[in-house]
């Protein structure tokens, strides 16, 4: 991938290329051309509106394409990477699988496991998504997937809990966030929920501190080298360590999952047991599935990750990602037809509504009506650049080493230098 940059969104944002997150199971495809075709499809929506969306979309595609059938398998998000990698290595992978571009997708492409769909992307899809968004799945000038959502991150919060704690406005700096945490603690509520058991939610705190500490040029260079040679990476860890020492997180955060049940970090916010959570723009849908009535959290709002004094990152820069789908190298040609189908305006509008998120299609942005997501979209369109999650950008081996090192810091068993060393050691072995 070599740190390829892309323009993303209506404001022409500069974004680092994004990375794959797998889905799991095992499958193969049958037939193509004139006969009946059966394809397998793996996604990460195991319950609720998201799972129903894919069932309905597949049924609509099958109705519009007689002789084509798609077998769906939904996989829990935290199981995706391992199961997909196993399936790809076995040579019996799903025909359609979830992807986020970048380092991991580049590795899959290098292994000859993903289909080049450059010539199969329809003009309608290119117009709706734009070359900027499509380039999230571009490797060496060829395209290997179609996006379904753009997912910038920030801090989701329960505005009723802020009001009850006397918080007049969302914090704009880390120092202000620490003060808000203290006000929330005084009410007996955990300030910030984090699902550190799943590693990546804790690691996202480091990513965002790095976004504030490091310039765009440094982060771009690291996308090429996959190593942390600039002093800002150490500074980011030191700033995170200082923040952790203020005790901002829920009790038992090391054993808390991110999205699985009422006791997860999303569940704590959904049930007003915590006031905030740092997460991507898929979070409103997850939170809504975990409220007592399984409806969107009425007081859910959002603010950008606070600025950090003394850093080289540009104000307003964001961390984020792009979700989409890739065709296995041996998938039938109808796989590309299905990806084009998902990009149609009606399907993108339904996707954004079902998942309570931001659609990849600019044509479908009008369905974004939830206040929290409107705030995300506003910040996203104004951001000077958006950098992708660091673990997905650097690929599975380096990304995992980074995440584990951050969790060690959260557990009091590591420090900022250990994070830098873990990345550089993993990069040297890759």
C-alpha positions as CSV (number, residue, x, y, z in Angstrom):
1,X,0.0,0.0,0.0
2,X,3.0,2.3,0.7
3,X,0.9,4.7,2.7
4,X,-1.2,5.8,-0.3
5,X,-3.3,8.9,0.4
6,X,-6.8,9.5,-0.7
7,X,-9.3,12.4,-0.7
8,X,-12.3,11.5,1.3
9,X,-15.6,13.2,1.7
10,X,-17.3,16.3,0.3
11,X,-14.7,18.6,1.9
12,X,-11.8,16.9,0.0
13,X,-10.2,15.5,3.1
14,X,-6.7,13.9,2.9
15,X,-6.9,10.5,4.4
16,X,-4.4,7.7,4.9
17,X,-5.3,4.4,3.3
18,X,-7.4,2.0,5.4
19,X,-7.1,-1.5,6.5
20,X,-8.9,-4.8,6.4
21,X,-10.9,-6.3,9.2
22,X,-11.9,-9.9,8.5
23,X,-15.0,-11.9,8.8
24,X,-14.9,-15.6,9.4
25,X,-16.1,-19.0,8.5
26,X,-15.4,-21.2,5.6
27,X,-17.0,-21.3,2.2
28,X,-16.7,-21.6,-1.5
29,X,-18.5,-20.5,-4.6
30,X,-20.4,-22.5,-7.1
31,X,-20.9,-21.7,-10.8
32,X,-20.8,-18.5,-12.8
33,X,-21.8,-17.3,-16.2
34,X,-25.0,-18.8,-17.7
35,X,-25.9,-21.3,-14.9
36,X,-27.1,-20.9,-11.3
37,X,-24.6,-19.2,-9.0
38,X,-24.2,-19.6,-5.2
39,X,-22.0,-17.2,-3.3
40,X,-21.1,-17.0,0.4
41,X,-21.2,-13.7,2.3
42,X,-19.7,-12.9,5.7
43,X,-20.4,-9.8,7.7
44,X,-20.2,-8.7,11.3
45,X,-23.8,-7.8,12.1
46,X,-25.0,-10.5,14.4
47,X,-28.2,-8.9,15.8
48,X,-30.9,-6.3,15.2
49,X,-31.3,-3.8,12.4
50,X,-27.9,-4.5,10.9
51,X,-28.4,-8.2,10.5
52,X,-31.9,-7.5,9.1
53,X,-30.5,-5.0,6.6
54,X,-28.2,-7.6,5.1
55,X,-30.9,-10.2,5.0
56,X,-33.2,-7.8,3.2
57,X,-30.5,-6.5,0.8
58,X,-29.4,-10.0,-0.1
59,X,-33.1,-11.0,-0.8
60,X,-33.6,-8.0,-3.0
61,X,-30.4,-8.8,-5.0
62,X,-31.5,-12.4,-5.4
63,X,-34.9,-11.2,-6.7
64,X,-33.3,-8.9,-9.1
65,X,-30.8,-11.5,-10.3
66,X,-32.7,-14.8,-10.9
67,X,-30.4,-17.8,-10.6
68,X,-28.1,-16.1,-8.1
69,X,-28.3,-17.1,-4.4
70,X,-26.2,-15.8,-1.5
71,X,-25.6,-17.7,1.7
72,X,-25.1,-15.3,4.6
73,X,-22.9,-15.9,7.7
74,X,-22.8,-13.2,10.4
75,X,-19.6,-13.2,12.6
76,X,-19.1,-11.5,15.9
77,X,-16.8,-8.5,15.3
78,X,-13.9,-9.6,17.6
79,X,-13.7,-13.0,15.9
80,X,-13.5,-11.7,12.3
81,X,-9.7,-11.2,11.8
82,X,-8.7,-14.7,12.8
83,X,-11.5,-16.6,11.1
84,X,-11.1,-14.8,7.8
85,X,-7.3,-15.3,7.8
86,X,-7.8,-19.0,8.4
87,X,-10.3,-19.2,5.6
88,X,-8.1,-17.3,3.2
89,X,-5.1,-19.4,4.0
90,X,-7.2,-22.6,3.5
91,X,-8.1,-21.6,0.0
92,X,-11.8,-21.9,0.9
93,X,-12.7,-18.3,1.7
94,X,-16.1,-16.5,1.5
95,X,-16.8,-15.0,-1.9
96,X,-17.8,-11.6,-0.2
97,X,-16.1,-10.5,3.0
98,X,-15.9,-7.4,5.1
99,X,-12.9,-5.2,4.4
100,X,-11.4,-1.8,5.5
101,X,-8.6,-1.5,3.0
102,X,-5.0,-0.6,3.9
103,X,-2.2,-2.7,5.3
104,X,-4.2,-5.8,5.9
105,X,-5.9,-5.7,2.6
106,X,-2.5,-5.1,0.9
107,X,-1.3,-8.3,2.5
108,X,-4.3,-10.2,1.2
109,X,-3.8,-8.8,-2.2
110,X,-0.1,-9.6,-2.1
111,X,-1.0,-13.2,-1.2
112,X,-3.3,-13.4,-4.3
113,X,-6.5,-13.8,-2.3
114,X,-8.5,-10.7,-3.4
115,X,-10.2,-10.0,-6.7
116,X,-9.2,-7.0,-8.8
117,X,-12.6,-5.4,-9.5
118,X,-11.3,-2.2,-11.1
119,X,-13.1,-2.7,-14.4
120,X,-16.3,-4.1,-12.7
121,X,-17.1,-1.0,-10.7
122,X,-20.1,0.6,-12.4
123,X,-20.2,4.3,-13.4
124,X,-23.1,4.8,-11.0
125,X,-21.0,3.5,-8.1
126,X,-18.1,5.7,-9.0
127,X,-20.3,8.7,-9.2
128,X,-22.1,8.0,-5.9
129,X,-19.0,7.2,-3.9
130,X,-16.5,9.3,-5.7
131,X,-12.9,8.3,-6.5
132,X,-11.8,9.6,-3.1
133,X,-13.8,7.1,-1.1
134,X,-13.3,4.3,-3.6
135,X,-9.5,4.8,-3.3
136,X,-9.7,3.5,0.3
137,X,-9.6,0.0,-1.4
138,X,-7.0,0.9,-4.1
139,X,-3.7,-0.8,-4.1
140,X,-1.1,-0.2,-6.7
141,X,-3.6,1.6,-8.9
142,X,-6.2,-1.3,-8.8
143,X,-9.4,-1.5,-6.7
144,X,-10.2,-4.4,-4.4
145,X,-13.5,-3.4,-2.8
146,X,-16.5,-1.1,-2.5
147,X,-17.1,1.0,0.7
148,X,-20.4,1.0,2.6
149,X,-19.7,3.5,5.4
150,X,-17.3,6.2,6.5
151,X,-16.5,6.1,10.2
152,X,-14.7,9.0,11.8
153,X,-14.2,8.7,15.5
154,X,-14.7,10.9,18.6
155,X,-16.2,10.8,22.0
156,X,-19.9,9.9,22.3
157,X,-21.6,11.1,25.5
158,X,-24.9,11.1,27.4
159,X,-25.9,14.8,27.5
160,X,-28.3,14.2,30.5
161,X,-25.4,12.9,32.5
162,X,-23.3,16.0,31.6
163,X,-26.2,18.3,32.6
164,X,-26.7,16.4,35.9
165,X,-23.0,16.9,36.6
166,X,-23.1,20.6,35.8
167,X,-21.0,20.3,32.7
168,X,-22.0,23.3,30.6
169,X,-20.3,22.3,27.3
170,X,-18.3,19.5,25.9
171,X,-14.5,19.8,26.6
172,X,-12.3,21.0,23.8
173,X,-8.9,20.2,25.4
174,X,-7.5,17.3,27.4
175,X,-7.2,19.5,30.4
176,X,-10.9,20.4,30.1
177,X,-11.7,16.7,29.7
178,X,-10.0,15.9,33.0
179,X,-12.1,18.5,34.7
180,X,-15.3,17.1,33.2
181,X,-14.2,13.6,34.4
182,X,-14.0,15.0,37.9
183,X,-17.4,16.5,37.7
184,X,-18.9,13.2,36.4
185,X,-17.2,11.2,39.2
186,X,-18.8,13.4,41.8
187,X,-22.2,12.1,40.7
188,X,-21.2,8.5,41.1
189,X,-21.1,7.7,37.4
190,X,-18.0,6.5,35.6
191,X,-16.6,9.3,33.4
192,X,-15.4,7.2,30.4
193,X,-16.1,3.6,29.4
194,X,-13.4,1.6,27.6
195,X,-13.5,-2.0,26.5
196,X,-9.9,-2.8,27.1
197,X,-10.5,-6.6,27.0
198,X,-10.9,-6.3,23.3
199,X,-7.6,-4.3,23.1
200,X,-8.4,-2.0,20.1
201,X,-10.8,0.3,22.1
202,X,-7.9,1.1,24.5
203,X,-5.5,1.4,21.7
204,X,-7.7,4.0,20.0
205,X,-6.8,6.3,22.9
206,X,-3.1,6.1,21.9
207,X,-4.0,6.6,18.2
208,X,-5.8,9.8,19.0
209,X,-3.0,11.1,21.3
210,X,-0.6,10.3,18.5
211,X,-2.8,12.2,16.1
212,X,-2.4,15.3,18.3
213,X,1.3,14.8,19.0
214,X,2.5,13.9,15.5
215,X,2.4,16.0,12.3
216,X,0.6,14.7,9.3
217,X,4.0,14.3,7.5
218,X,5.3,12.1,10.3
219,X,2.1,10.0,10.3
220,X,2.4,9.7,6.5
221,X,6.0,8.6,6.8
222,X,5.0,6.0,9.4
223,X,2.4,4.6,7.0
224,X,5.3,3.9,4.6
225,X,7.9,2.6,7.1
226,X,5.4,1.1,9.7
227,X,7.8,2.1,12.4
228,X,7.8,4.8,15.1
229,X,11.1,6.7,14.7
230,X,10.0,10.2,15.4
231,X,10.0,11.4,19.1
232,X,6.3,12.3,18.8
233,X,5.3,8.7,19.1
234,X,7.0,8.6,22.5
235,X,5.3,11.9,23.5
236,X,1.9,10.4,22.6
237,X,2.5,7.6,24.9
238,X,3.6,9.8,27.7
239,X,0.5,12.0,27.3
240,X,-1.7,8.9,27.4
241,X,0.1,7.7,30.5
242,X,-0.5,11.0,32.2
243,X,-4.2,10.9,31.3
244,X,-4.6,7.3,32.5
245,X,-3.2,8.4,35.9
246,X,-6.2,10.7,36.3
247,X,-8.4,7.6,36.7
248,X,-10.9,8.5,34.0
249,X,-12.2,5.0,33.1
250,X,-14.8,2.6,34.4
251,X,-14.0,0.2,37.2
252,X,-12.8,-3.1,35.7
253,X,-12.0,-1.7,32.3
254,X,-9.4,-4.3,31.7
255,X,-12.1,-7.0,31.7
256,X,-14.7,-4.9,29.9
257,X,-15.6,-5.8,26.3
258,X,-16.5,-3.2,23.8
259,X,-19.8,-4.1,22.3
260,X,-21.1,-7.3,23.8
261,X,-24.0,-6.9,26.2
262,X,-25.0,-4.4,28.8
263,X,-21.7,-4.7,30.7
264,X,-19.7,-3.7,27.7
265,X,-18.3,-0.2,27.3
266,X,-21.1,0.6,24.8
267,X,-23.6,-0.9,27.2
268,X,-22.4,1.2,30.1
269,X,-23.1,4.3,28.1
270,X,-26.3,2.9,26.8
271,X,-27.5,2.4,30.4
272,X,-26.1,5.6,31.8
273,X,-23.5,3.8,33.9
274,X,-20.8,5.8,32.2
275,X,-20.9,9.2,30.6
276,X,-18.6,8.9,27.6
277,X,-16.9,6.5,25.2
278,X,-14.3,7.0,22.5
279,X,-15.5,5.2,19.4
280,X,-16.1,5.3,15.6
281,X,-19.3,6.5,13.9
282,X,-20.9,3.0,14.1
283,X,-21.4,3.5,17.8
284,X,-24.9,4.9,17.9
285,X,-26.3,1.7,16.4
286,X,-24.4,-0.5,18.9
287,X,-25.5,1.7,21.8
288,X,-29.1,1.7,20.6
289,X,-29.1,-2.1,20.6
290,X,-28.0,-2.2,24.3
291,X,-30.5,0.3,25.8
292,X,-33.2,-1.2,28.0
293,X,-35.8,-0.7,25.2
294,X,-33.3,-1.4,22.4
295,X,-33.9,2.0,20.8
296,X,-31.4,4.8,20.1
297,X,-30.2,6.5,23.2
298,X,-32.3,9.7,23.4
299,X,-29.6,11.9,24.9
300,X,-26.6,10.6,22.9
301,X,-24.3,13.4,21.6
302,X,-20.7,13.6,20.3
303,X,-17.7,15.8,20.4
304,X,-14.3,15.6,18.7
305,X,-11.2,14.1,20.5
306,X,-9.9,17.1,22.5
307,X,-6.8,19.0,21.4
308,X,-3.6,18.4,23.3
309,X,-1.2,21.3,24.1
310,X,2.2,21.3,22.4
311,X,1.5,18.8,19.7
312,X,2.3,19.0,16.0
313,X,-1.0,17.6,14.7
314,X,-3.3,20.0,13.0
315,X,-6.3,21.2,14.9
316,X,-9.5,19.3,13.9
317,X,-7.7,16.3,12.4
318,X,-9.6,13.0,13.0
319,X,-9.0,9.3,13.3
320,X,-11.4,7.2,11.2
321,X,-12.0,4.4,8.8
322,X,-14.0,3.1,5.9
323,X,-16.0,-0.1,6.0
324,X,-16.7,-2.0,2.8
325,X,-16.6,-5.4,1.1
326,X,-14.1,-7.3,-1.0
327,X,-14.5,-10.2,-3.4
328,X,-12.4,-13.3,-2.9
329,X,-10.0,-13.9,-5.8
330,X,-12.0,-17.0,-6.9
331,X,-15.5,-15.5,-6.4
332,X,-18.0,-15.5,-9.3
333,X,-18.3,-12.3,-11.4
334,X,-21.7,-11.7,-9.7
335,X,-19.8,-10.8,-6.6
336,X,-18.9,-7.4,-8.2
337,X,-22.6,-7.0,-9.2
338,X,-23.5,-7.4,-5.5
339,X,-21.0,-4.8,-4.4
340,X,-22.3,-2.3,-7.0
341,X,-25.8,-3.1,-5.7
342,X,-24.8,-2.1,-2.2
343,X,-23.7,1.3,-3.4
344,X,-27.0,2.2,-4.9
345,X,-28.6,5.3,-3.2
346,X,-31.6,3.4,-1.8
347,X,-29.4,0.7,-0.3
348,X,-26.9,3.2,1.1
349,X,-29.7,5.2,2.7
350,X,-31.1,1.9,4.2
351,X,-27.6,1.0,5.4
352,X,-27.0,4.3,7.1
353,X,-30.4,4.1,8.7
354,X,-30.1,0.5,9.9
355,X,-26.6,0.9,11.2
356,X,-27.1,4.4,12.6
357,X,-23.9,5.6,10.9
358,X,-22.6,7.6,8.0
359,X,-23.0,6.2,4.4
360,X,-20.1,6.0,2.0
361,X,-22.3,7.5,-0.7
362,X,-22.4,11.3,-0.7
363,X,-25.9,11.0,-2.4
364,X,-27.2,9.3,0.7
365,X,-26.0,11.7,3.4
366,X,-29.4,13.3,3.6
367,X,-30.7,10.4,5.8
368,X,-28.3,11.3,8.6
369,X,-30.7,12.9,11.1
370,X,-29.5,11.7,14.5
371,X,-28.0,14.7,16.4
372,X,-24.8,12.8,17.4
373,X,-24.1,11.7,13.8
374,X,-24.9,15.1,12.4
375,X,-22.1,16.5,14.7
376,X,-19.8,13.8,13.5
377,X,-20.5,14.6,9.9
378,X,-20.0,18.3,10.5
379,X,-16.6,17.7,12.0
380,X,-15.7,15.2,9.4
381,X,-16.5,17.5,6.5
382,X,-14.5,20.3,8.1
383,X,-11.4,18.2,9.2
384,X,-8.1,19.1,7.5
385,X,-7.3,15.4,7.2
386,X,-8.4,12.0,8.6
387,X,-5.9,9.3,9.5
388,X,-6.9,5.7,9.7
389,X,-6.8,3.5,12.8
390,X,-3.1,2.7,13.2
391,X,-3.5,-1.1,13.8
392,X,-5.4,-1.5,10.5
393,X,-3.0,0.8,8.6
394,X,0.1,-1.2,9.6
395,X,-1.3,-4.7,9.1
396,X,-2.1,-7.5,11.5
397,X,1.3,-8.3,13.0
398,X,2.4,-4.7,13.7
399,X,-1.1,-3.6,14.6
400,X,-1.5,-6.4,17.1
401,X,1.8,-5.6,18.7
402,X,0.8,-2.0,19.0
403,X,-2.5,-2.8,20.6
404,X,-1.1,-5.2,23.1
405,X,1.6,-2.7,24.2
406,X,-1.1,0.0,24.8
407,X,-3.2,-2.4,26.8
408,X,-0.1,-3.2,28.9
409,X,0.1,0.5,29.7
410,X,-3.5,0.6,30.7
411,X,-2.8,-2.4,33.0
412,X,0.2,-0.6,34.6
413,X,2.6,-3.2,33.0
414,X,4.2,-1.0,30.3
415,X,5.1,2.5,29.4
416,X,5.4,4.9,26.4
417,X,8.8,3.5,25.4
418,X,7.5,0.0,25.4
419,X,4.8,1.0,22.8
420,X,7.5,2.5,20.5
421,X,9.7,-0.6,21.0
422,X,6.8,-3.0,20.3
423,X,6.0,-1.3,17.0
424,X,9.6,-1.1,15.9
425,X,10.4,-4.7,16.8
426,X,7.3,-5.9,14.9
427,X,8.2,-3.8,11.9
428,X,11.7,-5.2,11.8
429,X,10.3,-8.7,11.7
430,X,7.8,-8.0,9.0
